Amino acid sequence: MGYVTTKDGVEIFYKDWGPRDAQVIHFHHGWPLSCDDWDAQMMFFLNKGFRVVAHDRRGHGRSSQVWDGHDMDHYADDVAAVVEKLGTRGAMHVGHSTGGGQVVRYIARHGQDKVSKAVLISAVPPLMVKTESNPGGTPKEVFDNFQAQVAANRAQFYYDVPAGPFYGYNRPGAKPSEAVIWNWWRQGMMGGAKAHYDGIVAFSQTDFTEDLKGISIPVLVIHGDDDQVVPYDDSGVLSAKLVKNGRLNTYKGGPHGLPTTHADQVNADLLAFLQEG
């Protein structure tokens, strides 16, 4: 574990576990969390002999709580700084939610020759917000409300999100885990309010359509069809179609937080995809 200093002076915290000469998987977390959200995947693949890398996005977790640069271009450049520091070109990059957008923009800005494969889990691309060209998107007012709640009382908001739609705990018959809810809250409260406030615009209003069209490496898209945060039809389905070599794995009844709620299935699918020729 350590830190990478970006060109604009931001300290990015990272974890780098496993043999130096092993195949590398780089994980990218969702909003407003930290790379701790990948514990179930990192431990699984570490025990399988892989090298696993993950970092806290700027303003999140243990990285610098800077006031600016909370946009997809900066996020992608921060990824590049970590990759260059650790020498992990050729890794498979796995992104959940906002992290999926980060993976796509990193490939678009820094070249897909640096990435072997990509996995998008419950990811925000192609575009979340509703526009004339994206009529199936979520109204901007929803995201404006997110920002208002972050600014007013994010401690309460960061309990309500995991206790409700994020893990599908608001569905009939669901069995909420207080430990999972509070772990989400813990990760969120570690980060900076300004980064999280700006990050809502970054994940909801960034259009990744052209980025996706330019990707020809193998891409696995994993999405639950009961995702209440990033709707299935307007995200996973479209992203799998836009990339040149994409595949969609649909988790029936799956919520947004699949790496936690469906950890065993996600791990198995990642391993199978990684081992394909």
N, C-alpha and C positions, 0 to 999 in steps of 0.2 A: 504494500500500500504506500501511496505517496501523493505528490502533487506535481502537476505540469503547469508552467506559467505560459499563458497565451501571449500573442504579440501585443495585445492591449492591456497586459498586466494582470489578467485574471488568474487566480489560483484554482485549478481544476483538480478535485480530489478523485483518485482512482483506486480500484482494487485490481491486482494482477496476481492471480493464483495459478499454480501448476507448473509443470516442466517447461523450460524455455523452448525446447525443440518440439513441443507437442502442437497439434492442430489447435488453432485459436478460435474462440467464439467471443464476440464483443457484444455486450448487452446494453440496451438503451432504455432508460426508465420513462414512465409516464409522468404527467403533471398531477400534483405538485410534489411528487415523491422523491426518492433518492435511489441509488443503485442497490440499497438494501432490499428493495422490492423484488429483486431477482434471486434471493437466497435459495429458494427451492430449485431453481435451474442451475445456479453456480455450484452448489454442493453436489447435485446429481452428476454434472459433467466433469467436475473436478475428480470425483470418485471413479469416473470412467477413463481417466487418464488424459483429459483435455486440459488445455490452458484457457482459463476464463478471465475475461477483462470486463470491467464495468466502471463507469465514472458518474459522478454527480454533476448534472447540468449546472451551468453557471447560475448562481443565485439559489440553488437548491442544495439540500443536504449539507455537506461539509465544504463545498466550494465557496468561493468568495461571494458575499452578498452585495455585489455591485448593483448600481442603480440603472445601468444602461446595457445595451447589447442583447436584450431579451427578444431575439427574433431568430428565425430559422437559419439565416445565413451565418450569424455568429455561432449558433449552436453547431452547425456543420463544421465551421472552421475550428471550433474547440475540439470536436472529434478528431479532426486532422492533426491537431497538436498532440493529442494523446497517442494516436497511431504512430506518429513520427517519433515521439519520445520512447515508445515501447518497441518499435520496430515490428509492428504486427500487421503489416500489409498482407493481404491474402486471407484475412479472417472472414468467417461468416458473421454478418452483422444482424442482430435480432433486436427489433424495436417494438415496444408495447405502447399503444396509444400515441401520445405526443412523440415518444421515442421512435415510433414508426415513421413519422414525418421527418424526424432528424436523420434517420438512416437514408431515406429517399433524397433529401437535400444534400447530404454528404456525398452520396454517389454522384449526384448531378454536378456538384461544384468541384469535386476532387477526383473524379474519374472512377469508372467501375472496374478498371484494371487493378485497383487496390483492394477489391472486395471479391471473394469467391462466390458467395451466395448471400441472399438477403431473405429475412423473414419478417413479415409485418403481422403483428398480433393486435387485434382490436384497434387498428391504427387509424389515424385521422385522415390520411390522404383518401381521395384526391382533394376534396374541399368540403369542410364541414358546414360553413355558413350558407344560408339560402340566398341565391342571387337569381337574376333572370336566366342565366345560363346553367344554374344549378337549382332548379325548382324543388328538388327533393331534399334540399338541405335544411338545417335547423335555423329558425328565425334569429336574426342578430340580437333581438331583445333578450333571448335566453342567455346569451353570453354577456350582455350588458348587466344582467341580473347577477351572474356569477361574479363579475368584477365588483359590483356594489356590495355583495356579501363578503368578499375577501377584504374590502376596504373597511367595512363596518364591524365585522366580528368573524374573522376567519377561523378562530378556535371552534366556534359553534358550527360553522359551515363544514369544517374539516372532520367533524363528527357525523354530520347529517349525510354527507356524500357516501362514505363507506357503509354507514348503517342502513342506507337506502338503496339507490340505484346501482352503485358501482359494482357490488357483488351480487346484486339481485336479491338482497335480503328483504326487500319490500314486497316480494312476490308471495302469494299464498303457499303455505307449507314450507317456506324457507326456514333454515335454522341458523340464525345469525351467530357469528363467533365474536364475542367481545374482544378477544385477544387480537383477532385480525383487524377489527375496527380501530382499536387503539394503536395498533402498529401503523396503520395508515395515518392516523392522526399524528403520531410521533414523527413520522417522516415528513409530513407536511409542515409541521410547526418548526422543524429544524431549519427550513429554508426562509428566504426573505419575502416579505409581503409584496414589495415592489416587483421582484422577479416573477412572482406568481400572478400578480395583477396584469403585467404586460404579457406574460406567457399565455394568457387566455386569448388575446388577440393573435398571438403567433400560431397557436394550434387551431384556431377556428377560422381565421381569415386567409391563411396562406394557401395558395392554389398550387398543388403539386402535379397537375395534369400533364404538363409538358415534361416535367422531371420523370414521371412514370413512363411516358412514351419513349424516352431515350434509354431506358434500362433494358438490356438484353441478357444479362446474367440470370441464372435461375432464381425465381422469387416464389416463396411459399407464403400465401396469405391465409391466416387463421382468424376466424371471426365467429362469434356466437350470434345466432339469429334472434336472441332476446337481449341484445346489447342496448341498454337504455341511455348510454352516454354517447357512443359513436354508432349511429344506426347502421345496421348490417347492409341494407340494400344500397345506400348511398356512399358506402365506403369500401368494405371488403370486396363486394361483388364487382364494383367498378374498377378498383385497383388491380384486381386479378386480370381483368380484361385489357387494361391499358398497357401493362408491361408486355414485352414480346414473348417472354418465357415464364408465364405465371401459372400458378395452380391455387385453387381455393379449397381449403378445408373448413367446412361448416360444422360448428359445434351446436347441435340441436339443443335449444333451450339455454345455451350458454350466455352468461352475463358479460360485462365488460372486463372484469378482473380475472381473466382466464388463467394467467400464470400462477395465481393463488388457488382459485376454486377448482381448477382442472389441471393442477400441476403435473400429475402423472401422465395424463394424456398429452399435454403440451410437451413434456420432456421426451416422450416416446416419438412424437411426430418430428420434433427437432432432430433427434438422433437418427431417425430413418432418412430424413431429408439430407442431413449432413453426410451420411454414408453412401448416398446415391452417387453414381459415376458422373 
